[in-house]
């Protein structure tokens, strides 16, 4: 079961890689695979048991898979030190502004839709 | 006869399994600590990364060798990225009636979150490579790393910027939202997931189930939108 789901995931990634080389050089292969899989699931209308088992098992270990590439930061210590304050400043400030803004915007839009829905019914 | 301690030590630290061993060991140790304390600074990836770097430096093993021995883990990152489609699809089905508010917020909020960071970085004088690495900081790490590499940034740094963003969002997010008088659980979830990805989503899940569902949805939508449009935007701008 798990292996069948895993095979599908690998196949989607490989199709994505092929498309990346043929037409879509600006999109990474796994991303194309992800979009293809969403489209496939929407067309099918359900997630098969083997696919959901493989996806959830793989995603449970996602943080572990991310450790080796993150360790690569040791090679760039000098670059971080050179741009330390711009990095910290823009990461912190942009989050502090964007996060409440997104919440506020979403709340406004939900309220507007609720009001419109109300007038439609009356 | 003296046993060859030095030779045995070198054989162990240069064995192809050494990288896997320290990665698995560090990760499980940090995970156990995190589950005990629930301390938001103990993000498994970030702290495991620091532990592994310390071990590598102490043993005198360089990154290239470590990377080669952990190839097997990195190869699985591709299918794991594809697997993100499954939770996204399941979440999409849950929010039919709020489709337009969600979609509009994703579009405007995504541009603001990404644009503001690049603009601030540029104003503060960061160099191009760092800017391109910071641009995808609001999305989940596997996507951010792929996108950063694609647009001329560095995958390893992107993973770290993503984690910093997530941790700041988790610490200050709920307070900032309350200050901005955002009470709707769907809106709070959307804000946490869109700007602070998986770490924000875990905080949103603690608030309520609706809040968590919207955070998970916002995180995956923002990830896919960034992956599709950020490389396009950059290639048009340059």
Interface residues (C-beta under 8 A of the other chain):
Chain A: X6 X9 X10 X12 X13 X16 X26 X27 X28 X29 X30 X31 X33 X34 X35 X37 X38 X41 X42 X47 X51 X52 X54 X55 X56 X58 X59 X61 X62 X63 X64 X65 X66 X67 X68 X69 X70 X71 X72 X73 X74 X75 X76 X79 X80 X82 X83 X85 X86 X87 X88 X89 X90 X91 X92 X93 X94 X95 X96 X97 X98 X99 X100 X101 X102 X103 X104 X105 X106 X107 X109 X110 X111 X112 X113
Chain B: X19 X23 X24 X26 X27 X44 X45 X46 X48 X49 X52 X53 X56 X57 X63 X66 X67 X70 X73 X74 X76 X77 X78 X79 X80 X81 X82 X83 X84 X85 X86 X87 X88 X89 X90 X98 X100 X101 X102 X104 X105 X108 X109 X112 X113 X116 X117 X118 X120 X121 X124 X125 X126 X127 X129 X130 X134 X137 X138 X141 X142 X143 X145 X146 X147 X149 X150 X154 X155 X156 X157 X159 X160 X161 X163 X164 X165 X168 X169 X172 X173 X176 X177 X179 X180 X181 X182 X183 X184 X186 X187 X188 X190 X191 X192 X194 X195 X196 X224 X227 X228 X231 X232 X235
